[in-house]
Structures are given as C-alpha cells and as structure tokens.
Amino acid sequence: MSPKAEAYASVPHKDNETIAILEIPEPEKANHAEKPTVTDETIELKPKMTLLNGVTVIVGSIIGSGIFVSPSGVLKNTGSVNMALVVWITSGIFSMIGAYCYAELGCMIRKTGADYAYIMVTLGKFLAFIRLWVECMIVRPCTVAIVALTFSIYAVKFFFPECEPPDEAVRILAAVCICILAFVNCWDVSWATAVQDIFTYAKLLALFIIIATGIVQLSRGKTENFNWDDTETDFTRIALSFYSGLFAYNGWNYLNFVIEELQDPVRNLPRAIAISIILVTVVYVLTNVAFYTTLTVPEVLGSEAVAVTFAKVLYGPMAFMIPVFVAMSTFGGVNGILLTSSRLFYAGACEGQMPEIFSMIQVDKMTPAPAVLVSAFLSLCYLCSSDIFSLINYVGFATWVSIGLAVFCLPYLRWKHPEWERPIRVQLIFPIIYIIASIFITIVPMIASPVETGIGTAIIMTGIPVYFIFVAWKDKPAFIKKMLASITLALQKLIVVVPPPKKTL
C-alpha cells in the first residue's frame, strides 16, 4: 500500500513552459481544503451532463447490437428457454450489485477514470497501470472498432440485400463513423451527449416495438416455447452462459468514467445507475420473451440475426426497419464508448501514467481533445486488423478482474480509511458477493479455454516493461526529457490545449 500522498499522485513536472502540475489532495482533507474559484472561463472539464444524459450514457453503452443480433449466446449454453431467461434476470441482478458498489466508490472518489482511479487510490500505481494499459490499448479501441464494423454492415445492408457487402466498403464506412464521432466529442460534450440521447431513444424504441409485438403474441397464447426441456445439466456450461449474459450488460460502470462532467454526482450518479440497470434488465428479459413467443430454440440458435428473423416472420415488408435500428443502436454505442474511453486516457495522464498531452483541455471547447483523438486513432488502427475479435476475446477476462479488484477496494477502504466521507454506504454483503462471483467468472474461462487465457495473460504482461521503462523510471537522460517536452509543446500549439487547474475531489 502506497502512502496516502503517493496514492494521489500528480502529473510529473517536466517543463515549466509546457505542463503544470495537477494535484488532487487526499479525500479526507478535500472537504476542508480551500477550493479554487471556478468560473465559466476556467479551462477544465465542465459538468454539463444531466441525470438524463447520465442514464443515456449507461443505457446507450450497454445496449449495442447483441440483443438484436445474437441473444443465442446464453441459450446455447443453457439448452432451454426458461433457463436462459433465469440467466438473463440473474445477470441483471448481479450487474445491479456491481453498480451499487460503484455508486459508493464514485461518490467517495470523484475522479475521472472509474475503476482505474479506485485501484490507483487503493492498490497503488502498478496494478492501476496494468488496468489502464489493457483497457486503453486493447479492450476499448478493439470494442470501438468491432461496434463500428457492426454499424457499417447493417448500414449498407439495404444496398446489398441479397449478398454480403464488400469488406473494403464496410471498413471505410466504419472509419467514417469513428471520425465523425471523434469530431463530435472534440467539439462539444453537449453534442456528444445529444448524439447519445437521440440514438439511445432510437434503440429503445426498436426494442419497445419488439416487446409490444411479444405481448400481442403472448395474448394469442404463443407460450409453447417456454419450458425447461433440454436444460443443460453440465455446471460448466451453465457458468459459461452467465459469462455471455454478463457481457451483454457490460457498460454499467461507464458513467463513473466521466463523473467530473456529471452535474451533482452525489445525487445523480446513483440515480442514473439505478434507473439504467433496472431499465436494461427489464428490456433485455422482455425482448427475449418476445423472441421466444415466435421463434423456437433451433431457429434462435440457427439465426445469424435473431431480431431480423423475428421481423421477417411478423413484420413482412416493414422488416427492413430492424437493420436500420441496429445500425442506429451501434452508432450510439460507438459514441458512448468513445466518450468514456477518452476519459480513461485523460485520467491516466492526470496520474502521470500516460503522456502529459492527454491530460490537457481544448481552450475553446473545454473537451479533452487529445485523449479523444488518440482513442479514435487506435480504433482506426484496429480496423486494419483481421484478428480484432480474437484479440478482444483473449483479454476480455481482464475486464472482470479489474472490476472485481475495484469492488474489493470498497471493503478495503472501509477498513483502511473509515474517516473518509461516504454519501452512500453499501451493505458489505454486496461487495463480498460480487468479489466471490468475479473470482468464479474469471476462473471458469481459464479452465474452459486455457490456451486463450494464456495468450491473454501474455498480452497483459506486455504492460510490465512499459510501466518500468516509461512510468517508474523517473531519472531519464536530459535529452529524452527535453525531446518529450518539445513534442508536448508542439502538440499543445497544434491542438490549442492547456493543462487543467489544480482542483480538489
């Protein structure tokens, strides 16, 4: 455990002309420290996000293409419809527990970066950097690239109804999608949240249409598929079905990444989390119920896009709406991931674990433009790879390890720092349940896929030499420091960015 003064590390002071120190005092002193005067002209991230914006960030980030395209991941490992629905409901409840724990952490440690910030404060710089390395360099840009590719496939489906669209056209459109949304996120946070609001409403509208259709089908007595027939008896397969279900809820912690831009976070963070997770759980379960009123188990498992198959059976000539809604859903998903991913780069730079330029704010737009641009650039790079799906599968378990570590921070900090202010206090049974389940979720795929897990672990370990060379090594030669300072200054002038002021939590 690092000393408290080190836990809140500042950006290293390398050049007086190019970078200012960003210090964040200890939480227990934050409420008593004299806060600097903040005006509209202060160059920093502005709290422009309302409660509604917070809800759409979470909902828009969770609901991507998966519920439209392939809800069969859970069904494949459960065998029966009823057991699949149990897994969907349980996964939603489990996500609520994790989100509940994150509400306490987010209100106590009000720093951009979510679990990265919590691990930094509690477990030290090294583990925080490994989390940052995997998430920033692989998981987030890979996810953006995959969701952008899904968007482009469904966006051009109308022009190629009888065949697969050209791969080059799909990748170019995906790149255009990323570039447009990078511009939006650089230009104004309000624009980014407006995009998120609009496309979240669109995807919810599509799902509500499917749910309403399912209710009509139920009223007609279409319940023959709801049974326990062929329920899987292999415990490992059931565990893997939970793995698929929980990944469908991935994104519930994304609002914590932009907490500095949320208005009244103590009030709005827990409310946004509660509304979003309950809404998504209800929508996911009812959408699955709607599918099974019409489609049998073999039809669901054999369909490449379950919602499209469902629409063809019931909507006739209006079935083209579903690919359009899937495209809109994934477009909003790219925006949400890009919005939160850039804040992870920003948080890492503020802690001195990323290049200083990523901690800087555009002077006119008050956005972390350098962090947005590097997030978009890495995503564009992964579009050139044909192995992005396998790559993200290799390191996917790292997400659950880091979230489990972040939840572990809650009871640890209760013991280590009981004096810290906690606007929300979670019953300790909840983080204990979540930590045990996270260990289980991490171990099961290791047993089921040891080779893939080994490759993923090796990829994660590449962050170790990076940490010791670029972060831990402070006494670099003078010419390297001067070169880095010159590059930082040049980029500052090019993008017109400056460091944010010193501030408290």
TORVEX-404498 format. One record per residue (C-alpha): residue in one letter; z, y, x. Coordinates in pm, whole numbers, plus 50000, padded with zeros to 5 digits. Layout:
AZYX;...
***
This chain:
M500005000050000;S498925032850146;P501335062250143;K501005084349839;A499505112150043;E496735088950156;A496155075049810;Y494805108549702;A492535113150000;S490355143850028;V486805147250143;P486875149350526;H486455184550659;K483475181850890;D481835215650889;N483285248150761;E479845261450676;T478735232050467;I481625214750298;A485045223450165;I487995200250138;L488575186149789;E492235177049748;I493885160849449;P497685160949456;E499935132749354;P500235126048979;E503965131848958;K503515166349109;A500385175048921;N502145188448615;H504355211248823;A501725223349065;E500245257349013;K496745251748882;P493875273248999;T492345296548746;V489245280548597;T486615302348435;D483145295948297;E481775307248633;T483755281348835;I481425256148998;E482745222848871;L482095195948612;K482725211648272;P484495193747984;K481595196047739;M481915161747577;T483505159847232;L485105129547069;L481785121446901;N479975123747235;G482565100247383;V482005074847106;T478235075747151;V478545071647529;I480555039647484;V478585025747188;G475255035347343;S476205019147674;I477474986747516;I474664981047267;G471464975947461;S468644951447390;G470764919847399;I471874919047035;F468254924346923;V466594901247172;S468844872547270;P472144866247091;S471414829647166;G473374830747494;V476624824247308;L475114799447060;K473554778647340;N476984770147482;T478914766547155;G476474744546964;S477434756546616;V477124789146426;N480784791346326;M482004785846682;A479544812346805;L480994837246557;V484524828746676;V483434836347034;W481884869746929;I485064880246747;T487354868447030;S485244886247291;G485534918247092;I489314914847068;F489514907747442;S487434938947514;M489804959147291;I492754947247504;G491004958047824;A490034991347670;Y493634996547554;C494854991547911;Y492185015448040;A493375041647791;E496785043047965;L495195043448311;G492665070148211;C495275093248062;M497595088448361;I494975091348640;R492505116848505;K489935112648779;T486225105548752;G485375070348867;A487415048448628;D488445015448792;Y487285027949132;A489805056449106;Y492555033548977;I492055008349259;M491935036749513;V495285050549397;T496995016849369;L495484992549619;G494045015249884;K490765026850026;F489264993850145;L489254974949812;A488155006749634;F485195010049869;I484114973749819;R484144980249444;L482185012349498;W479674995449728;V478764967049493;E478684988449180;C476765018049325;M474314999649548;I473554968749339;V475044964848990;R474354999248836;P470845005648979;C469834969648902;T471084973648546;V469205006448502;A466014990248633;I466354959748404;V467094980348091;A464235004248176;L461874974348212;T463024961247873;F462364995647724;S458844997047862;I457994961447749;Y458914969747389;A457435004747405;V453974991247490;K454224960747261;F452464979946986;F449404983847212;F449404947347324;P450324928347003;E448614895547099;C449264893547472;E451664903047747;P451284939047872;P450124944548233;D453004942948479;E451904974848655;A451854994548329;V455334981948238;R456804991848575;I455145026148572;L456475033648224;A459945021848333;A459745045748629;V458705074148397;C461675066148171;I464115067948465;C462595100248598;I462715117748259;L466335108248204;A467255118048560;F465815152548488;V467775154748162;N471025145248336;C470385170148616;W469515198248378;D472485198348142;V475285174648042;S474815186747684;W471205174847695;A472295140847825;T474935136847554;A472445148347288;V469995121247400;Q472855096347390;D473845107247039;I470325105246897;F469445071247040;T472835056546955;Y472275066846593;A468815050546606;K470095017046733;L472975017146483;L470505024846203;A468404994746305;L471444972246313;F472694985345978;I469274976945827;I469584941345963;I473204938945839;A472224951645491;T469464925445481;G472014899045577;I474334909945294;V471454906245048;Q470724871645185;L474384861645151;S474374873544789;R471464849544734;G473584820844860;K471984817245203;T475024801645373;E473744767245469;N473684775345843;F477374784745858;N479074752445968;W480804735346260;D478084709146307;D477344700146672;T480164721846805;E480364717547181;T483314696547299;D482914704047669;F485554730147754;T483464744148040;R480544751347808;I482824769747565;A484154790247857;L480614799247959;S479914810647603;F482784835547638;Y481184847347962;S477984855347768;G479924871547485;L481964893947714;F478884905447900;A477454916947566;Y480474940247535;N480134952947891;G480274990947897;W483514996847705;N485005013448015;Y482125037648076;L483805068147919;N486535065848184;F483855072948445;V483235107748301;I486775116348194;E486715150148372;E483905160548135;L485715149447819;Q487465176047613;D491205169347568;P491065134647731;V494645125347638;R493715128447272;N490025119047275;L489845090347528;P491995065147336;R490435075547005;A486885071947138;I487695037947287;A489335025146968;I486545037346738;S483805024246966;I485144989147031;I486024983146666;L482604995946557;V480714974846812;T482704943346730;V482054947046357;V478364954446414;Y477904925246656;V479574900046425;L477794911746110;T474424912846289;N474874876646398;V475864867346043;A472674883945918;F470524864346163;Y472064830946063;T471504837145691;T467794832945760;L467334815246095;T468524780246185;V470154771146516;P466894757046665;E465004788446553;V467524811446717;L467584791247040;G463794788947047;S463134825946984;E462394850047270;A463454879347050;V465694868946759;A465514902546578;V461704901946591;T461614866546449;F464094876846179;A461954907146090;K458724886846072;V460324863445819;L461794890645593;Y460094924245654;G456434914645653;P454204944045754;M457274965145838;A458354940846112;F456874964346374;M459994985946330;I462154962146532;P460284965646865;V460375003446813;F464135002846756;V464664980047058;A462735004947273;M464865033647142;S468035013547198;T467185006047559;F466075041947627;G469515053647518;G471055025747725;V469315038048041;N470615073147973;G474215061247928;I474215040048243;L472585067748448;L475085093348316;T478115072448415;S476645057748736;S476085091948887;R479775099948832;L480695069349036;F478725082949333;Y480395116549272;A483885100849266;G483195081449585;A482035112749764;C485115131849648;E487235105049816;G485225106950139;Q483645072550090;M480135084850014;P478085112550178;E479585146650101;I476415158949933;F477085135449637;S480315153949554;M478515187149507;I477665205149183;Q474445223449096;V475425260149079;D473395269248769;K473565237348560;M477075225548655;T475855189548692;P476335165148984;A472595166849057;P472675149249398;A474595119849252;V472165117348957;L469165118349190;V470445090949421;S471285068949119;A467755073248987;F466205067949331;L467985034549385;S466955023349036;L463325031749114;C463585011649436;Y464764980949243;L461754983949013;C459664973449313;S461604940749344;S460794908949155;D464284894849210;I466454920649034;F467524896348761;S468754870449010;L470374897449224;I472504910848941;N473424875348838;Y474674868949191;V477084898349190;G477864900248817;F481224883248863;A482294912249088;T482444934148776;W485114912048622;V487054910148949;S487164948148973;I488094953048607;G490834926848647;L492114945048956;A492084978048768;V494134963348483;F496524948748745;C497094984848856;L498814991848523;P501904969248564;Y501964976048938;L502165013748885;R504785008848611;W506924992248878;K505995014249175;H505845048149003;P507815047348677;E508235085248702;W504515092648652;E503595108148319;R502045083248075;P500835098747747;I500015063247634;R502235033347716;V500724998847668;Q502904968647597;L502924948747922;I501934916547745;F498404930647702;P497584936348072;I499174902648156;I496894885147905;Y493894903948036;I494644896448402;I495054859048334;A491824858448133;S489974877948407;I491034852048664;F489754824948432;I486444843448371;T485944847148745;I486784811148839;V484674793548574;P481264805648702;M482394797949058;I482884761648955;A479754760548739;S477444778348990;P478964776049340;V475714783849524;E475014815649328;T478654826149363;G478474820549739;I475364842149767;G477024869249557;T480124868549773;A477964872150085;I476224902349931;I479584918049850;M480824911950205;T477994933750341;G480184963150239;I482804954150503;P480874965650814;V479614995850619;Y483215005750545;F484455002650902;I481435019951057;F480795048250812;V484165053850640;A487065041250853;W485595052751185;K486655089351200;D486075097251570;K482305096651563;P480415113051852;A479945150651817;F476145148151796;I476415124751493;K478815148451318;K476515177751390;M473465158751265;L475245148950941;A476415184750889;S472855197550939;I471465172650687;T474175181850436;L473455218950476;A469695213750435;L470215193350116;Q472635219449982;K469985246250022;L467255224149876;I469155214249558;V471335245749543;V474665227749524;V478185235649641;P481465216049658;P483775218149356;P487015238149397;K490385222849471;K491915210249150;T494775190049013;L494545159448795;
***
